[in-house]
Amino acid sequence: MQSSRWLMLALCGGLVVLTTGCAKLESRDQMNQGVQAYKNNHYAEAVKHFKEAVRLDADNQNAQLYLATSYMIQWVPGAESPDNKKNYDAAQQEFERVLKKDPTNSLALASMASMAYNSAGTGTPEQRQAALEEAKKWNRRRIEVDPKDAEAYYYLGVINWAQAFTPLQTARVDEHMKADDPGPLKDKKVRAEMQEKYGKVIEDGLDNLRKCLQYDKENEDAMSYMNLLLRKKADIANSPDEAKALIAQAEDWSNKSLDTKKMKASRPQKSTQAS
């Protein structure tokens, strides 16, 4: 009787292992089908396969990431339909599930940052500002994971520019300044207010872009935003001479950006064909 009992336990244990193994195999099969649907732009079908892959194997992180990405790619920033909001919410939920298990997952962090930034294009000023702050938070998380993440620094610089641009541009319009007027803002009271509100934002942006270029020396887009941020800094300069010097720096960065683009375009294209 005792030996029969141990035999039964051994058989049951083997059955559990077999069942688990089968589930993992089925999960991989569902994931493969999902990837194929994803490549064919059949995202709703892909979602079904990835959801099943995750159900069969909760440790299948790749399936979880693909599931989140399949929702995200169906989301259209600015569209207000209920289905669009569902895709946004579902993508966030799935990426957060990945991060709950793996807080350092770079793809999930970058995706959350991207969604927040793209959300800032629409909504009330308060909603746009909240979205930009959310994007900042996720990009800072990226840097915590990888202090040399040039892209995260780049987006922080872009966000800083976005936060300073609209109010400073509005102030220029209110003072009837021309597009090519180097500044600074003529009203001293307004200029002091803008310095207090956006001076640090601009300095942080310039610092973030410098760090980006430290790790990605040929990032011409970062150079372009150096140009744009220096022009905003000129709007709140303390004197016309200071503003003029800042505009000169901005033009240098603009020229560097153009030169870098030309240099990259002149390089021989790498062949993708097998030799």
Residue frames as qw, qx, qy, qz and C-alpha x, y, z in Angstrom:
[[0.000, 0.886, 0.465, 0.000, 0.00, 0.00, 0.00],
 [0.318, -0.787, 0.095, 0.521, 2.82, 2.35, 0.92],
 [0.387, -0.165, 0.590, 0.689, 4.63, 1.75, -2.39],
 [0.218, 0.607, 0.683, 0.342, 1.39, 2.28, -4.30],
 [0.126, -0.919, -0.274, 0.253, 0.94, 5.60, -2.56],
 [0.326, -0.621, 0.333, 0.630, 4.41, 6.81, -3.55],
 [0.367, 0.166, 0.717, 0.569, 3.84, 5.61, -7.11],
 [0.113, 0.808, 0.567, 0.114, 0.63, 7.63, -7.30],
 [0.220, -0.881, -0.019, 0.419, 2.42, 10.74, -5.97],
 [0.400, -0.337, 0.542, 0.658, 5.22, 10.29, -8.50],
 [0.296, 0.437, 0.723, 0.445, 2.73, 9.93, -11.35],
 [0.016, -0.912, -0.402, 0.075, 0.82, 13.02, -10.21],
 [0.324, -0.738, 0.198, 0.557, 4.04, 14.98, -9.94],
 [0.384, -0.050, 0.661, 0.643, 5.02, 13.95, -13.43],
 [0.197, 0.688, 0.658, 0.234, 1.59, 14.96, -14.68],
 [0.133, -0.920, -0.160, 0.332, 2.02, 18.45, -13.17],
 [0.348, -0.510, 0.454, 0.642, 5.43, 18.84, -14.84],
 [0.338, 0.246, 0.756, 0.503, 4.02, 17.58, -18.15],
 [0.095, 0.836, 0.541, 0.019, 1.03, 19.92, -17.94],
 [0.212, -0.851, 0.056, 0.477, 3.25, 22.88, -17.14],
 [0.370, -0.280, 0.609, 0.644, 5.57, 22.03, -20.00],
 [0.280, 0.497, 0.739, 0.359, 2.66, 21.71, -22.41],
 [0.012, -0.915, -0.349, 0.203, 1.29, 25.08, -21.28],
 [0.266, -0.697, 0.294, 0.598, 4.64, 26.74, -21.97],
 [0.344, 0.024, 0.738, 0.579, 4.81, 25.13, -25.40],
 [0.162, 0.720, 0.655, 0.160, 1.27, 26.28, -26.18],
 [0.148, -0.885, -0.115, 0.426, 2.18, 29.76, -24.94],
 [0.300, -0.441, 0.505, 0.679, 5.14, 29.93, -27.31],
 [0.281, 0.335, 0.780, 0.447, 2.94, 28.74, -30.17],
 [0.043, 0.868, 0.489, -0.074, 0.36, 31.44, -29.42],
 [0.234, -0.777, 0.137, 0.568, 3.11, 34.02, -29.25],
 [0.347, -0.126, 0.665, 0.650, 4.49, 32.96, -32.64],
 [0.181, 0.611, 0.711, 0.296, 1.03, 33.31, -34.13],
 [0.121, -0.906, -0.273, 0.300, 0.70, 36.70, -32.48],
 [0.324, -0.547, 0.363, 0.681, 4.03, 37.89, -33.88],
 [0.297, 0.203, 0.735, 0.575, 2.95, 36.83, -37.36],
 [0.046, 0.807, 0.580, 0.098, -0.33, 38.74, -37.02],
 [0.267, -0.825, -0.037, 0.497, 1.56, 41.75, -35.64],
 [0.352, -0.288, 0.527, 0.718, 3.97, 41.76, -38.60],
 [0.150, 0.399, 0.739, 0.521, 0.98, 41.66, -40.94],
 [0.119, -0.153, 0.073, -0.978, -0.57, 44.68, -39.15],
 [0.583, -0.422, -0.576, -0.387, -3.43, 42.58, -37.80],
 [0.056, 0.384, -0.584, 0.713, -3.15, 44.06, -34.33],
 [0.697, -0.255, 0.178, -0.646, -6.55, 43.03, -32.94],
 [0.949, 0.069, -0.294, -0.086, -5.81, 39.42, -33.90],
 [0.494, 0.401, -0.577, 0.512, -2.33, 39.75, -32.42],
 [0.335, -0.444, 0.415, -0.720, -3.81, 40.91, -29.12],
 [0.904, -0.159, -0.019, -0.396, -5.91, 37.73, -28.88],
 [0.871, 0.205, -0.394, 0.209, -2.87, 35.49, -29.40],
 [0.279, 0.445, -0.524, 0.670, -0.66, 37.43, -26.97],
 [0.561, -0.415, 0.265, -0.665, -3.37, 37.43, -24.29],
 [0.974, -0.075, -0.120, -0.179, -3.66, 33.67, -24.62],
 [0.685, 0.366, -0.469, 0.420, 0.12, 33.29, -24.51],
 [0.059, -0.471, 0.488, -0.732, 0.24, 35.24, -21.24],
 [0.788, -0.294, 0.106, -0.531, -2.68, 33.25, -19.81],
 [0.962, 0.077, -0.260, 0.022, -0.90, 30.00, -20.55],
 [0.751, -0.049, -0.249, 0.609, 2.44, 31.21, -19.19],
 [0.210, -0.962, -0.169, 0.033, 2.45, 34.23, -16.88],
 [0.558, -0.596, 0.285, 0.502, 6.27, 34.27, -17.05],
 [0.594, 0.395, 0.453, 0.534, 6.29, 34.84, -20.80],
 [0.163, -0.675, -0.105, 0.712, 7.55, 38.42, -20.61],
 [0.129, -0.116, 0.566, 0.806, 8.02, 38.76, -24.36],
 [0.062, -0.518, -0.787, -0.330, 4.36, 37.96, -24.91],
 [0.212, -0.761, -0.455, 0.410, 3.42, 40.51, -22.24],
 [0.187, -0.498, 0.199, 0.823, 5.51, 43.17, -23.97],
 [0.045, 0.127, 0.720, 0.680, 4.08, 42.31, -27.37],
 [0.106, -0.663, -0.741, -0.007, 0.58, 42.48, -25.90],
 [0.185, -0.739, -0.219, 0.609, 1.23, 45.95, -24.48],
 [0.152, -0.336, 0.440, 0.819, 2.81, 47.12, -27.74],
 [0.054, 0.349, 0.819, 0.452, -0.11, 45.77, -29.79],
 [0.097, -0.807, -0.548, 0.198, -2.48, 47.90, -27.75],
 [0.241, -0.657, 0.050, 0.713, -0.18, 50.92, -27.94],
 [0.198, -0.093, 0.605, 0.766, 0.20, 50.79, -31.72],
 [0.004, -0.571, -0.756, -0.320, -3.60, 50.90, -32.08],
 [0.194, -0.774, -0.378, 0.470, -3.79, 54.05, -29.96],
 [0.375, 0.593, 0.257, 0.665, -4.05, 57.32, -31.90],
 [0.294, -0.304, -0.351, 0.835, -2.89, 60.35, -29.87],
 [0.155, 0.130, -0.044, -0.978, -5.64, 62.97, -29.73],
 [0.441, -0.222, -0.681, -0.541, -8.50, 60.74, -30.89],
 [0.329, -0.232, 0.491, -0.772, -11.35, 60.78, -28.39],
 [0.749, -0.092, -0.470, -0.458, -13.26, 57.61, -29.22],
 [0.774, -0.473, 0.299, -0.296, -13.99, 55.12, -26.40],
 [0.978, 0.139, -0.001, 0.155, -12.11, 52.37, -28.26],
 [0.478, 0.658, -0.305, 0.495, -9.05, 54.58, -28.55],
 [0.348, -0.677, 0.410, -0.502, -9.08, 55.27, -24.82],
 [0.953, -0.213, 0.163, -0.142, -9.43, 51.54, -24.15],
 [0.847, 0.376, -0.168, 0.335, -6.31, 50.85, -26.19],
 [0.135, 0.710, -0.383, 0.576, -4.39, 53.55, -24.29],
 [0.622, -0.541, 0.352, -0.443, -5.51, 52.25, -20.89],
 [0.998, -0.014, 0.058, -0.019, -4.85, 48.63, -21.85],
 [0.669, 0.535, -0.297, 0.422, -1.34, 49.44, -23.11],
 [0.122, -0.685, 0.437, -0.571, -0.50, 51.27, -19.89],
 [0.826, -0.370, 0.254, -0.341, -1.87, 48.43, -17.79],
 [0.978, 0.153, -0.048, 0.131, 0.16, 45.79, -19.62],
 [0.468, 0.609, -0.370, 0.523, 3.39, 47.80, -19.52],
 [0.377, -0.635, 0.399, -0.544, 2.86, 48.36, -15.79],
 [0.965, -0.188, 0.112, -0.146, 2.49, 44.61, -15.34],
 [0.804, 0.393, -0.242, 0.376, 5.84, 44.12, -17.01],
 [0.153, 0.651, -0.380, 0.640, 7.41, 46.76, -14.76],
 [0.716, -0.539, 0.192, -0.399, 5.90, 45.23, -11.65],
 [0.983, -0.088, 0.085, 0.137, 7.93, 42.08, -12.35],
 [0.716, 0.095, 0.120, 0.681, 10.89, 43.84, -13.97],
 [0.090, -0.911, -0.209, 0.345, 11.19, 47.50, -12.86],
 [0.257, -0.611, 0.416, 0.622, 14.23, 48.02, -15.08],
 [0.603, 0.381, 0.645, 0.276, 12.68, 46.86, -18.35],
 [0.178, -0.330, 0.221, 0.901, 13.93, 49.48, -20.81],
 [0.039, -0.278, -0.705, -0.652, 11.28, 48.87, -23.48],
 [0.253, -0.692, -0.676, 0.020, 8.39, 49.25, -21.03],
 [0.297, -0.630, -0.191, 0.692, 9.89, 52.41, -19.52],
 [0.129, -0.161, 0.417, 0.885, 10.52, 53.97, -22.93],
 [0.105, -0.435, -0.763, -0.466, 7.00, 53.09, -24.09],
 [0.266, -0.740, -0.553, 0.275, 5.39, 54.64, -21.01],
 [0.249, -0.507, 0.052, 0.824, 7.49, 57.78, -21.57],
 [0.071, 0.057, 0.615, 0.783, 6.50, 57.91, -25.23],
 [0.147, -0.600, -0.755, -0.220, 2.79, 57.52, -24.54],
 [0.262, -0.737, -0.372, 0.500, 2.84, 60.27, -21.94],
 [0.203, -0.372, 0.262, 0.867, 4.74, 62.64, -24.25],
 [0.008, -0.214, -0.710, -0.671, 2.42, 61.97, -27.20],
 [0.169, -0.680, -0.709, 0.080, -0.57, 62.61, -24.94],
 [0.242, -0.570, -0.180, 0.764, 0.66, 66.17, -24.40],
 [0.156, 0.086, 0.511, 0.841, -0.31, 67.22, -27.90],
 [0.314, -0.497, -0.522, -0.618, -3.99, 67.65, -27.06],
 [0.477, -0.565, -0.625, 0.252, -6.24, 68.60, -24.18],
 [0.190, -0.971, -0.110, -0.093, -6.44, 71.63, -21.91],
 [0.257, 0.754, -0.470, 0.379, -3.23, 73.44, -20.94],
 [0.554, -0.525, 0.533, -0.365, -3.44, 71.74, -17.55],
 [0.962, 0.073, 0.248, -0.086, -3.81, 68.31, -19.15],
 [0.706, 0.627, -0.224, 0.241, -0.90, 68.95, -21.51],
 [0.045, -0.741, 0.535, -0.404, 1.28, 70.10, -18.64],
 [0.772, -0.333, 0.462, -0.282, 0.35, 67.01, -16.60],
 [0.948, 0.308, 0.064, 0.040, 1.22, 64.77, -19.56],
 [0.459, 0.726, -0.383, 0.339, 4.63, 66.45, -19.96],
 [0.353, -0.627, 0.570, -0.397, 5.36, 65.98, -16.25],
 [0.929, -0.061, 0.322, -0.173, 4.36, 62.33, -16.59],
 [0.815, 0.533, -0.135, 0.183, 6.73, 61.96, -19.53],
 [0.072, 0.768, -0.512, 0.379, 9.50, 63.57, -17.47],
 [0.694, -0.438, 0.478, -0.313, 8.92, 61.06, -14.70],
 [0.968, 0.145, 0.205, 0.000, 9.28, 58.06, -17.01],
 [0.626, 0.672, -0.255, 0.303, 12.37, 59.44, -18.74],
 [0.201, -0.721, 0.543, -0.381, 13.98, 60.02, -15.37],
 [0.880, -0.203, 0.393, -0.173, 13.20, 56.40, -14.54],
 [0.869, 0.470, -0.055, 0.145, 14.99, 55.42, -17.75],
 [0.279, 0.760, -0.434, 0.396, 18.07, 57.36, -16.65],
 [0.601, -0.545, 0.487, -0.322, 17.98, 55.72, -13.21],
 [0.959, 0.064, 0.277, -0.005, 18.20, 52.38, -15.00],
 [0.759, 0.249, 0.207, 0.565, 20.78, 53.56, -17.55],
 [0.221, -0.801, -0.059, 0.553, 22.59, 56.84, -16.72],
 [0.210, -0.336, 0.542, 0.741, 23.98, 56.88, -20.29],
 [0.377, 0.546, 0.742, 0.098, 20.58, 56.70, -22.01],
 [0.163, -0.101, 0.236, 0.953, 21.02, 59.50, -24.56],
 [0.168, -0.442, -0.658, -0.586, 17.45, 59.24, -25.84],
 [0.390, -0.689, -0.580, 0.192, 16.00, 59.82, -22.36],
 [0.320, -0.467, -0.071, 0.821, 18.13, 62.95, -21.92],
 [0.070, 0.133, 0.510, 0.847, 17.06, 64.12, -25.37],
 [0.260, -0.595, -0.668, -0.362, 13.36, 63.82, -24.57],
 [0.394, -0.658, -0.411, 0.492, 13.82, 65.58, -21.25],
 [0.236, -0.264, 0.169, 0.920, 15.39, 68.47, -23.16],
 [0.094, -0.319, -0.633, -0.699, 12.53, 68.51, -25.67],
 [0.350, -0.673, -0.651, 0.017, 9.99, 68.51, -22.84],
 [0.349, -0.532, -0.204, 0.744, 11.77, 71.42, -21.15],
 [0.079, -0.022, 0.391, 0.917, 11.59, 73.34, -24.44],
 [0.222, -0.484, -0.719, -0.446, 7.87, 72.53, -24.83],
 [0.375, -0.672, -0.556, 0.315, 7.13, 73.78, -21.32],
 [0.270, -0.516, -0.034, 0.812, 8.91, 77.10, -21.92],
 [0.222, 0.149, 0.565, 0.780, 8.00, 77.76, -25.56],
 [0.066, -0.671, -0.657, -0.336, 4.28, 78.56, -25.42],
 [0.297, -0.849, -0.323, 0.295, 4.30, 81.08, -22.54],
 [0.373, -0.484, 0.230, 0.758, 7.40, 82.84, -23.86],
 [0.200, 0.249, 0.640, 0.699, 6.05, 82.92, -27.40],
 [0.122, -0.791, -0.590, -0.103, 2.78, 84.34, -26.07],
 [0.350, -0.754, -0.104, 0.546, 4.72, 87.04, -24.25],
 [0.328, -0.158, 0.457, 0.812, 6.56, 87.93, -27.49],
 [0.056, 0.526, 0.683, 0.503, 3.26, 88.21, -29.36],
 [0.254, -0.834, -0.457, 0.176, 1.77, 90.37, -26.60],
 [0.322, -0.696, 0.107, 0.633, 4.74, 92.74, -26.97],
 [0.605, 0.776, 0.071, -0.164, 4.35, 92.81, -30.77],
 [0.337, -0.610, 0.621, 0.359, 7.86, 91.39, -31.29],
 [0.679, 0.520, -0.367, -0.365, 8.79, 90.24, -34.77],
 [0.999, -0.025, -0.025, 0.014, 9.90, 86.68, -35.47],
 [0.748, 0.350, -0.215, 0.521, 13.49, 87.76, -36.10],
 [0.206, -0.829, 0.225, -0.469, 13.65, 90.09, -33.08],
 [0.579, 0.202, -0.718, 0.329, 16.37, 88.61, -30.83],
 [0.616, -0.674, -0.406, 0.033, 14.88, 89.93, -27.60],
 [0.071, -0.195, -0.916, 0.344, 14.88, 90.22, -24.71],
 [0.119, -0.732, -0.658, -0.127, 11.26, 90.85, -23.75],
 [0.159, 0.542, -0.016, 0.825, 10.81, 94.59, -23.46],
 [0.549, -0.679, -0.070, -0.482, 8.53, 94.71, -20.41],
 [0.157, 0.472, -0.748, 0.439, 10.86, 94.30, -17.42],
 [0.594, -0.196, 0.507, -0.594, 8.06, 93.07, -15.16],
 [0.927, 0.232, -0.036, -0.293, 6.99, 90.38, -17.64],
 [0.597, 0.530, -0.578, 0.170, 10.62, 89.43, -18.26],
 [0.137, -0.433, 0.726, -0.516, 11.28, 89.02, -14.53],
 [0.783, -0.032, 0.354, -0.510, 8.15, 86.87, -14.20],
 [0.885, 0.384, -0.225, -0.136, 9.21, 84.68, -17.11],
 [0.314, 0.567, -0.693, 0.316, 12.73, 84.36, -15.69],
 [0.419, -0.316, 0.661, -0.537, 11.34, 83.15, -12.38],
 [0.854, 0.128, 0.280, -0.419, 8.93, 80.66, -13.97],
 [0.913, 0.407, 0.043, -0.011, 11.00, 79.33, -16.86],
 [0.107, 0.833, -0.541, 0.047, 14.65, 80.21, -16.26],
 [0.463, -0.383, 0.792, -0.105, 15.39, 76.91, -14.52],
 [0.826, 0.347, 0.411, -0.170, 13.27, 74.97, -17.02],
 [0.589, 0.782, -0.203, -0.024, 15.43, 76.31, -19.85],
 [0.061, -0.710, 0.692, -0.114, 18.70, 75.65, -18.00],
 [0.687, -0.128, 0.695, -0.168, 17.58, 72.09, -17.21],
 [0.808, 0.541, 0.197, -0.129, 16.73, 71.59, -20.86],
 [0.381, 0.813, -0.439, 0.034, 20.13, 72.79, -22.02],
 [0.328, -0.534, 0.761, -0.172, 21.82, 70.55, -19.45],
 [0.805, 0.117, 0.552, -0.184, 19.79, 67.52, -20.56],
 [0.735, 0.676, -0.017, -0.053, 20.67, 68.12, -24.21],
 [0.103, 0.777, -0.616, 0.082, 24.36, 68.48, -23.37],
 [0.551, -0.294, 0.762, -0.171, 24.20, 65.12, -21.60],
 [0.839, 0.423, 0.301, -0.163, 22.45, 63.62, -24.62],
 [0.561, 0.783, -0.266, 0.036, 25.25, 64.87, -26.87],
 [0.280, -0.659, 0.689, -0.111, 27.83, 63.56, -24.42],
 [0.603, -0.079, 0.791, -0.061, 26.60, 60.03, -25.14],
 [0.607, 0.528, 0.562, 0.193, 25.33, 60.55, -28.70],
 [0.297, -0.488, 0.161, 0.805, 27.72, 63.08, -30.24],
 [0.038, 0.007, 0.606, 0.794, 26.05, 63.10, -33.66],
 [0.081, 0.608, 0.775, -0.152, 22.46, 63.64, -32.54],
 [0.145, 0.233, 0.274, 0.922, 21.52, 66.48, -34.87],
 [0.349, -0.679, -0.521, -0.380, 18.03, 66.74, -33.35],
 [0.576, -0.620, -0.316, 0.429, 19.54, 67.48, -29.93],
 [0.382, -0.086, 0.129, 0.911, 21.64, 70.19, -31.60],
 [0.082, -0.502, -0.482, -0.714, 18.50, 71.70, -33.12],
 [0.494, -0.742, -0.442, -0.100, 16.83, 71.87, -29.73],
 [0.545, -0.362, -0.141, 0.743, 19.96, 73.45, -28.24],
 [0.143, 0.227, 0.311, 0.912, 19.36, 76.18, -30.85],
 [0.330, -0.614, -0.515, -0.499, 15.67, 76.51, -29.92],
 [0.600, -0.639, -0.408, 0.256, 16.26, 76.59, -26.17],
 [0.456, -0.196, -0.032, 0.867, 19.00, 79.22, -26.46],
 [0.031, -0.396, -0.374, -0.838, 16.57, 81.41, -28.39],
 [0.508, -0.694, -0.462, -0.217, 14.07, 81.09, -25.55],
 [0.621, -0.448, -0.249, 0.593, 16.83, 81.93, -23.09],
 [0.279, 0.156, 0.165, 0.933, 17.47, 85.08, -25.14],
 [0.259, -0.657, -0.475, -0.525, 13.84, 86.12, -24.56],
 [0.596, -0.771, -0.223, -0.015, 14.52, 86.39, -20.82],
 [0.660, 0.148, -0.186, 0.712, 18.08, 87.75, -21.03],
 [0.323, -0.707, -0.328, 0.537, 18.95, 90.72, -18.83],
 [0.003, 0.707, -0.189, -0.682, 20.17, 92.88, -21.70],
 [0.725, 0.640, -0.046, -0.250, 20.14, 93.13, -25.51],
 [0.210, 0.685, -0.697, -0.031, 23.86, 92.31, -25.57],
 [0.418, -0.203, 0.859, -0.214, 23.29, 89.09, -23.59],
 [0.747, 0.416, 0.403, -0.325, 20.40, 88.18, -25.89],
 [0.533, 0.743, -0.340, -0.220, 22.57, 88.83, -28.94],
 [0.029, -0.531, 0.845, -0.050, 25.30, 86.53, -27.59],
 [0.580, 0.047, 0.761, -0.288, 22.76, 83.79, -26.91],
 [0.728, 0.595, 0.121, -0.319, 21.34, 84.07, -30.44],
 [0.323, 0.705, -0.619, -0.128, 24.89, 83.71, -31.81],
 [0.286, -0.274, 0.903, -0.164, 25.28, 80.49, -29.80],
 [0.695, 0.332, 0.515, -0.377, 21.90, 79.30, -31.08],
 [0.630, 0.693, -0.202, -0.286, 22.95, 79.86, -34.69],
 [0.050, 0.566, -0.823, -0.018, 26.16, 77.92, -34.07],
 [0.470, -0.011, 0.848, -0.244, 24.12, 74.95, -32.87],
 [0.701, 0.552, 0.235, -0.385, 21.77, 75.27, -35.84],
 [0.444, 0.711, -0.507, -0.203, 24.76, 75.16, -38.19],
 [0.178, -0.377, 0.902, -0.111, 26.21, 72.17, -36.33],
 [0.658, 0.230, 0.628, -0.346, 22.91, 70.35, -36.76],
 [0.678, 0.670, -0.046, -0.299, 22.85, 71.02, -40.51],
 [0.221, 0.673, -0.703, -0.069, 26.52, 70.04, -40.91],
 [0.394, -0.207, 0.871, -0.208, 25.93, 66.79, -39.01],
 [0.740, 0.416, 0.403, -0.340, 22.96, 65.92, -41.22],
 [0.561, 0.734, -0.321, -0.208, 25.05, 66.53, -44.34],
 [0.037, -0.559, 0.827, -0.057, 27.91, 64.46, -42.94],
 [0.578, 0.017, 0.772, -0.263, 25.62, 61.53, -42.18],
 [0.729, 0.574, 0.196, -0.317, 23.99, 61.76, -45.61],
 [0.394, 0.753, -0.502, -0.161, 27.40, 61.67, -47.31],
 [0.392, -0.403, 0.823, -0.076, 28.40, 58.41, -45.66],
 [0.373, 0.123, -0.823, -0.411, 28.18, 55.22, -47.74],
 [0.779, -0.207, 0.069, -0.588, 25.01, 53.31, -47.04],
 [0.322, -0.310, 0.888, -0.110, 25.53, 49.96, -45.36],
 [0.512, 0.084, -0.689, -0.506, 24.43, 47.07, -47.51],
 [0.668, -0.188, 0.472, -0.545, 21.67, 44.89, -46.06],
 [0.892, 0.285, -0.253, -0.244, 22.22, 42.12, -48.60],
 [0.825, -0.395, 0.383, 0.130, 24.14, 39.02, -47.68],
 [0.176, 0.723, -0.576, -0.339, 27.47, 38.75, -49.43]]
